[in-house]
């Protein structure tokens, strides 16, 4: 498929079907994902957890179109993005996908306003023309209206992550991916970011898929899917931090 066309919405935002992803390490083939199937409903928050090396980040990257599975399909709103060419994937990532990184990935030389408006300006057209107003509105919603002209080094870790969240949200993405979004934050900043993500789901029906190692963070999600050795072991819904921690500990013990 050479072009990306925004699809007609369905109840399921993300539908991963039987994906496998392997890597070569010398003569050894490493299986990061082994026939993984997972669905995320629109307006829901799914957390992905598991021991180190379980395939969490690979799953997130395949779901976001940053990596390609060897086999299987990844449907975003009904379209199989695993079959897209690079141009179509680039367009999709600029318009329909938001990504929050653990280490913020802000451009050090740009202000908060410039960092957030960057994907809008890259998208061109109407998005670029509205970049100024959308950026100011998004940063204001996140409590950063007074920090538009601050560069990353002038912001706290929590403020930098909120700028990163604002950048991911500026294009009004269909789905938001988050890779350990609180891993580099102190506990107070982490709570602020998690509360913000919860509000996005509850008030704006934002769909979120998040990788985390923190049971407290995962407890904010609607569903928690656990991986081990590249396979889904179980999924909990509405679980508290204690239940999530116990399940994760059990997976670690059984390795």
KEKE-3310 file (N, C-alpha, C; in steps of 0.2 Angstrom, whole numbers, plus 5000, padded with zeros to 4 digits):
npx = (5004:5003:4999:4992:4976:4965:4955:4937:4930:4930:4924:4935:4951:4964:4970:4979:4986:4991:5006:5023:5040:5057:5074:5091:5106:5121:5123:5112:5094:5083:5068:5057:5044:5030:5018:5008:4993:4981:4969:4964:4951:4943:4945:4950:4962:4977:4989:5005:5015:5029:5042:5060:5065:5054:5047:5040:5043:5046:5033:5026:5032:5030:5016:5015:5020:5033:5042:5042:5033:5038:5028:5010:4997:4994:4982:4976:4963:4956:4964:4978:4993:5005:5007:5010:5019:5035:5032:5019:5018:5025:5017:5006:5011:5013:5000:4990:4995:5002:5016:5024:5039:5051:5062:5058:5063:5064:5068:5082:5086:5075:5060:5047:5035:5039:5044:5031:5024:5031:5028:5015:5019:5027:5018:5011:5000:4983:4985:4998:4995:4987:4995:5000:4989:4984:4995:4997:4985:4985:4996:4992:4981:4988:4994:5005:5005:5012:5024:5028:5039:5050:5065:5070:5080:5077:5066:5057:5059:5046:5039:5045:5041:5027:5027:5031:5020:5011:5016:5014:5000:4996:4993:4981:4979:4974:4977:4987:5003:5014:5030:5036:5032:5033:5045:5056:5053:5050:5040:5029:5028:5026:5013:5006:5007:5001:4988:4984:4984:4974:4963:4962:4958:4946:4938:4940:4940:4952:4962:4974:4990:5002:5018:5025:5035:5030:5019:5010:5008:5003:4991:4982:4977:4964:4965:4977:4990:5000:5016:5027:5042:5040:5026:5009:5003:4993:4979:4973:4959:4954:4962:4970:4986:4992:4988:4992:5006:5008:5005:5015:5027:5025:5027:5040:5046:5043:5051)
npy = (4994:5011:5023:5032:5033:5041:5030:5024:5026:5013:5002:4996:5002:4998:4983:4969:4956:4940:4943:4941:4943:4943:4943:4943:4938:4936:4919:4916:4915:4927:4927:4940:4943:4932:4926:4936:4942:4955:4967:4984:4994:5008:5024:5018:5013:5004:4995:4988:4976:4966:4955:4960:4960:4954:4957:4969:4983:4980:4976:4988:4996:4989:4991:5004:5007:5009:4999:4983:4969:4952:4942:4942:4954:4972:4981:4998:5006:4999:4998:4989:4992:4986:4983:4995:5006:5016:5030:5031:5026:5037:5048:5043:5043:5056:5061:5053:5046:5047:5049:5046:5048:5040:5047:5060:5066:5079:5094:5101:5114:5121:5130:5127:5129:5129:5115:5108:5113:5108:5095:5098:5108:5101:5092:5100:5110:5113:5110:5115:5128:5131:5129:5138:5142:5130:5124:5134:5132:5119:5118:5126:5119:5109:5115:5123:5136:5147:5145:5145:5150:5144:5134:5117:5114:5124:5119:5109:5091:5085:5095:5095:5082:5085:5094:5085:5077:5086:5089:5076:5076:5086:5085:5079:5064:5048:5037:5036:5032:5027:5025:5020:5032:5038:5035:5042:5052:5060:5055:5064:5071:5061:5056:5067:5067:5054:5056:5066:5058:5049:5058:5062:5050:5048:5060:5064:5053:5047:5035:5024:5016:5009:5006:5000:4998:5000:4996:5005:5015:5007:5003:5014:5012:5004:4991:4978:4970:4956:4951:4938:4931:4935:4931:4933:4932:4934:4945:4958:4967:4982:4981:4983:4991:4982:4969:4969:4970:4958:4949:4952:4949:4935:4931:4935:4926:4913:4913)
npz = (5000:4995:4999:5013:5019:5030:5039:5040:5056:5069:5082:5088:5090:5089:5082:5084:5076:5078:5077:5074:5078:5075:5078:5072:5080:5078:5074:5080:5081:5088:5096:5098:5098:5098:5089:5093:5098:5100:5106:5106:5112:5106:5115:5126:5139:5138:5147:5145:5152:5159:5162:5160:5143:5138:5127:5127:5122:5109:5104:5106:5097:5085:5085:5083:5071:5070:5069:5060:5059:5057:5053:5052:5056:5059:5063:5062:5066:5056:5045:5038:5044:5044:5031:5025:5014:5016:5015:5017:5030:5036:5034:5041:5054:5057:5057:5063:5074:5090:5100:5115:5124:5135:5139:5135:5122:5117:5107:5110:5107:5104:5109:5121:5115:5101:5100:5102:5091:5081:5074:5068:5059:5051:5046:5037:5026:5032:5045:5048:5046:5057:5068:5077:5086:5090:5097:5107:5114:5118:5126:5136:5142:5148:5158:5155:5150:5153:5150:5137:5130:5135:5135:5135:5145:5154:5161:5172:5175:5175:5169:5156:5152:5151:5141:5131:5130:5126:5113:5107:5107:5099:5086:5086:5088:5083:5091:5105:5110:5123:5130:5143:5151:5163:5168:5170:5179:5195:5209:5211:5200:5191:5195:5191:5177:5174:5179:5170:5158:5161:5162:5148:5142:5149:5147:5134:5126:5122:5115:5122:5122:5133:5138:5153:5168:5180:5193:5199:5189:5179:5185:5183:5171:5160:5156:5159:5150:5151:5146:5142:5137:5124:5122:5125:5142:5151:5154:5164:5170:5177:5188:5204:5210:5219:5214:5202:5204:5210:5200:5191:5198:5199:5186:5184:5193:5188:5177)
capx = (5000:5008:4996:4988:4970:4962:4949:4931:4931:4926:4924:4942:4956:4970:4969:4985:4984:4996:5012:5029:5046:5063:5080:5097:5112:5126:5120:5106:5088:5080:5061:5055:5036:5028:5011:5004:4986:4979:4965:4963:4945:4943:4943:4952:4969:4980:4996:5008:5020:5032:5049:5064:5066:5048:5045:5035:5045:5045:5026:5024:5035:5026:5009:5015:5023:5040:5045:5038:5033:5039:5022:5005:4994:4993:4976:4974:4956:4954:4969:4984:4998:5011:5008:5011:5026:5038:5029:5012:5019:5027:5011:5002:5014:5012:4994:4986:4999:5006:5021:5027:5045:5053:5067:5055:5065:5063:5074:5085:5087:5068:5056:5041:5030:5042:5043:5025:5021:5035:5024:5010:5022:5029:5012:5009:4993:4979:4988:5003:4992:4984:5000:5001:4984:4983:5000:4996:4979:4987:5001:4988:4977:4993:4996:5011:5003:5017:5031:5029:5046:5056:5068:5069:5084:5074:5060:5058:5057:5038:5036:5047:5036:5021:5028:5031:5013:5007:5018:5010:4993:4995:4990:4974:4980:4969:4980:4993:5008:5018:5035:5038:5031:5034:5051:5062:5050:5049:5034:5024:5028:5023:5006:5003:5006:4996:4981:4983:4982:4968:4958:4962:4954:4939:4935:4941:4940:4958:4965:4981:4993:5007:5023:5028:5037:5028:5012:5006:5006:4998:4984:4978:4974:4958:4967:4985:4992:5007:5020:5033:5046:5037:5019:5004:5002:4986:4976:4969:4955:4952:4966:4974:4993:4994:4986:4997:5013:5009:5006:5022:5032:5024:5030:5047:5048:5042:5056)
capy = (5000:5016:5029:5032:5036:5040:5026:5025:5023:5007:5002:4994:5006:4994:4976:4966:4949:4935:4945:4938:4947:4940:4947:4939:4939:4931:4914:4914:4919:4928:4929:4945:4942:4925:4925:4940:4945:4960:4972:4990:4997:5016:5027:5014:5013:4997:4995:4982:4974:4960:4955:4963:4955:4950:4960:4975:4988:4978:4976:4995:4999:4986:4993:5011:5007:5011:4992:4979:4962:4947:4939:4944:4960:4977:4986:5004:5009:4995:4997:4985:4997:4982:4982:5001:5008:5021:5036:5030:5026:5043:5052:5041:5045:5063:5064:5049:5043:5051:5045:5049:5044:5040:5053:5066:5067:5086:5097:5106:5121:5124:5132:5122:5131:5126:5108:5106:5115:5105:5090:5101:5111:5096:5089:5105:5111:5116:5109:5120:5135:5132:5127:5143:5142:5123:5124:5138:5129:5112:5119:5129:5114:5105:5120:5126:5142:5152:5142:5144:5152:5141:5128:5111:5115:5128:5116:5103:5084:5084:5100:5093:5077:5087:5097:5079:5075:5091:5087:5070:5077:5092:5083:5076:5058:5043:5033:5038:5027:5029:5021:5021:5039:5041:5031:5047:5057:5059:5052:5069:5073:5055:5057:5073:5064:5049:5059:5069:5053:5047:5063:5061:5044:5049:5066:5065:5046:5046:5028:5024:5010:5011:5001:5002:4993:5002:4994:5011:5018:5002:5003:5019:5009:5000:4984:4977:4964:4954:4947:4934:4927:4936:4929:4936:4927:4935:4952:4960:4973:4985:4978:4988:4991:4976:4964:4970:4969:4951:4945:4953:4945:4928:4930:4935:4920:4908:4913)
capz = (5000:4994:5002:5019:5019:5036:5038:5044:5063:5071:5090:5089:5087:5087:5082:5082:5074:5077:5074:5076:5076:5076:5077:5072:5084:5075:5071:5084:5080:5094:5095:5103:5099:5096:5087:5098:5096:5105:5103:5110:5110:5106:5121:5132:5140:5139:5149:5143:5157:5158:5164:5155:5138:5137:5121:5127:5118:5102:5103:5106:5091:5079:5085:5081:5064:5070:5067:5056:5061:5052:5050:5056:5054:5063:5060:5065:5063:5051:5040:5040:5043:5043:5024:5022:5012:5021:5014:5020:5037:5038:5034:5047:5061:5057:5058:5067:5080:5095:5104:5121:5125:5142:5139:5132:5115:5115:5103:5115:5104:5103:5115:5122:5109:5095:5101:5101:5085:5075:5070:5065:5054:5046:5042:5032:5025:5037:5052:5049:5047:5064:5073:5083:5090:5093:5101:5113:5118:5121:5132:5141:5145:5152:5163:5153:5146:5155:5148:5130:5127:5139:5132:5139:5150:5159:5163:5177:5172:5174:5164:5150:5150:5149:5134:5126:5130:5122:5106:5105:5107:5095:5079:5088:5085:5084:5096:5109:5112:5128:5131:5150:5151:5170:5171:5172:5183:5202:5210:5211:5192:5188:5197:5187:5170:5174:5180:5163:5153:5163:5160:5141:5141:5152:5144:5126:5123:5119:5115:5124:5124:5136:5141:5159:5173:5187:5194:5201:5183:5176:5189:5180:5164:5160:5155:5159:5147:5153:5141:5145:5132:5118:5122:5130:5147:5154:5154:5170:5169:5183:5194:5208:5210:5222:5210:5196:5206:5212:5194:5188:5202:5198:5180:5185:5197:5183:5171)
cpx = (5004:5005:4992:4982:4967:4955:4943:4932:4927:4927:4931:4947:4962:4969:4976:4984:4990:5003:5018:5035:5052:5069:5086:5103:5117:5122:5114:5100:5084:5073:5058:5047:5035:5021:5007:4998:4983:4975:4964:4956:4946:4941:4945:4960:4972:4987:4999:5014:5023:5039:5054:5065:5060:5045:5040:5037:5044:5037:5024:5026:5032:5019:5009:5018:5030:5045:5040:5038:5035:5033:5017:5003:4993:4988:4975:4968:4954:4959:4975:4990:5005:5012:5010:5019:5028:5034:5022:5013:5021:5021:5006:5004:5013:5005:4989:4989:5002:5010:5024:5033:5047:5057:5065:5057:5063:5069:5076:5085:5080:5065:5050:5036:5033:5042:5037:5022:5025:5031:5019:5013:5025:5024:5010:5002:4989:4982:4994:5000:4989:4989:5000:4996:4983:4989:4999:4990:4981:4991:4997:4984:4982:4996:5003:5010:5008:5024:5032:5036:5052:5058:5069:5074:5082:5067:5062:5057:5050:5036:5039:5043:5029:5021:5028:5024:5009:5009:5014:5003:4991:4991:4983:4974:4974:4971:4986:4997:5013:5023:5038:5038:5033:5041:5056:5059:5050:5042:5028:5023:5024:5015:5003:5002:5001:4989:4979:4981:4976:4962:4957:4957:4947:4935:4935:4941:4946:4960:4972:4984:5000:5011:5025:5030:5034:5020:5007:5004:5001:4991:4980:4975:4968:4960:4975:4986:4999:5010:5026:5036:5042:5029:5015:5002:4995:4985:4972:4965:4953:4956:4969:4982:4995:4993:4991:5004:5014:5009:5012:5027:5031:5027:5037:5050:5048:5047:5061)
cpy = (5006:5023:5028:5036:5035:5036:5028:5022:5017:5007:5000:4998:5003:4987:4972:4958:4944:4937:4942:4942:4944:4944:4942:4942:4934:4925:4912:4919:4920:4930:4934:4945:4936:4925:4929:4943:4949:4965:4978:4994:5005:5019:5023:5015:5006:4998:4988:4981:4967:4960:4958:4958:4952:4952:4966:4980:4986:4978:4983:4997:4996:4989:5001:5012:5009:5005:4988:4972:4957:4944:4942:4951:4965:4982:4992:5007:5005:4994:4994:4989:4993:4982:4989:5002:5014:5027:5036:5030:5033:5048:5050:5043:5052:5066:5060:5045:5048:5047:5049:5045:5045:5046:5059:5067:5074:5089:5102:5113:5125:5125:5127:5123:5128:5119:5105:5107:5111:5100:5093:5105:5106:5093:5094:5106:5115:5115:5114:5127:5136:5130:5131:5142:5135:5122:5127:5135:5123:5113:5122:5124:5110:5109:5123:5133:5147:5150:5141:5145:5149:5135:5123:5112:5120:5126:5110:5096:5083:5089:5098:5087:5079:5091:5091:5077:5079:5090:5081:5071:5082:5090:5079:5068:5053:5039:5036:5032:5030:5024:5023:5029:5042:5038:5036:5053:5055:5057:5058:5071:5067:5055:5062:5070:5059:5051:5063:5064:5050:5051:5063:5055:5045:5054:5067:5058:5045:5038:5028:5017:5012:5005:5004:4996:4994:5000:5000:5014:5013:5002:5009:5017:5005:4993:4984:4970:4963:4950:4943:4930:4928:4934:4932:4930:4928:4943:4953:4966:4975:4983:4984:4987:4984:4970:4964:4968:4961:4947:4946:4949:4938:4927:4930:4928:4914:4907:4907)
cpz = (5000:4997:5008:5018:5026:5036:5042:5051:5065:5079:5092:5086:5085:5087:5079:5081:5073:5074:5078:5074:5079:5075:5076:5076:5083:5072:5074:5082:5087:5093:5100:5103:5095:5095:5092:5095:5102:5102:5108:5108:5110:5113:5127:5133:5142:5141:5147:5148:5155:5160:5158:5149:5136:5130:5121:5122:5110:5100:5102:5099:5085:5079:5082:5074:5064:5069:5064:5058:5055:5048:5055:5053:5060:5060:5065:5062:5057:5045:5042:5039:5042:5035:5021:5019:5017:5021:5018:5028:5040:5039:5040:5054:5062:5059:5063:5073:5084:5099:5109:5123:5133:5143:5136:5125:5113:5111:5108:5113:5103:5109:5116:5116:5103:5095:5099:5094:5079:5071:5066:5058:5049:5042:5036:5031:5031:5044:5053:5050:5054:5069:5079:5088:5094:5098:5108:5117:5121:5127:5138:5145:5149:5157:5162:5149:5148:5153:5141:5127:5131:5135:5137:5145:5156:5162:5168:5172:5170:5169:5157:5147:5148:5142:5129:5125:5125:5114:5103:5103:5101:5089:5080:5086:5087:5090:5099:5112:5117:5130:5138:5152:5158:5172:5173:5176:5191:5203:5209:5203:5189:5189:5192:5180:5170:5175:5173:5158:5155:5161:5152:5139:5143:5148:5137:5123:5119:5120:5117:5125:5127:5139:5147:5163:5180:5188:5196:5194:5179:5179:5186:5174:5165:5160:5156:5156:5149:5148:5145:5139:5125:5117:5127:5135:5150:5153:5160:5168:5176:5189:5197:5207:5213:5218:5204:5198:5207:5205:5191:5191:5200:5191:5180:5189:5192:5178:5171)
residu = (UNK:UNK:UNK:UNK:UNK:UNK:UNK:UNK:UNK:UNK:UNK:UNK:UNK:UNK:UNK:UNK:UNK:UNK:UNK:UNK:UNK:UNK:UNK:UNK:UNK:UNK:UNK:UNK:UNK:UNK:UNK:UNK:UNK:UNK:UNK:UNK:UNK:UNK:UNK:UNK:UNK:UNK:UNK:UNK:UNK:UNK:UNK:UNK:UNK:UNK:UNK:UNK:UNK:UNK:UNK:UNK:UNK:UNK:UNK:UNK:UNK:UNK:UNK:UNK:UNK:UNK:UNK:UNK:UNK:UNK:UNK:UNK:UNK:UNK:UNK:UNK:UNK:UNK:UNK:UNK:UNK:UNK:UNK:UNK:UNK:UNK:UNK:UNK:UNK:UNK:UNK:UNK:UNK:UNK:UNK:UNK:UNK:UNK:UNK:UNK:UNK:UNK:UNK:UNK:UNK:UNK:UNK:UNK:UNK:UNK:UNK:UNK:UNK:UNK:UNK:UNK:UNK:UNK:UNK:UNK:UNK:UNK:UNK:UNK:UNK:UNK:UNK:UNK:UNK:UNK:UNK:UNK:UNK:UNK:UNK:UNK:UNK:UNK:UNK:UNK:UNK:UNK:UNK:UNK:UNK:UNK:UNK:UNK:UNK:UNK:UNK:UNK:UNK:UNK:UNK:UNK:UNK:UNK:UNK:UNK:UNK:UNK:UNK:UNK:UNK:UNK:UNK:UNK:UNK:UNK:UNK:UNK:UNK:UNK:UNK:UNK:UNK:UNK:UNK:UNK:UNK:UNK:UNK:UNK:UNK:UNK:UNK:UNK:UNK:UNK:UNK:UNK:UNK:UNK:UNK:UNK:UNK:UNK:UNK:UNK:UNK:UNK:UNK:UNK:UNK:UNK:UNK:UNK:UNK:UNK:UNK:UNK:UNK:UNK:UNK:UNK:UNK:UNK:UNK:UNK:UNK:UNK:UNK:UNK:UNK:UNK:UNK:UNK:UNK:UNK:UNK:UNK:UNK:UNK:UNK:UNK:UNK:UNK:UNK:UNK:UNK:UNK:UNK:UNK:UNK:UNK:UNK:UNK:UNK:UNK:UNK:UNK:UNK:UNK:UNK)
# end
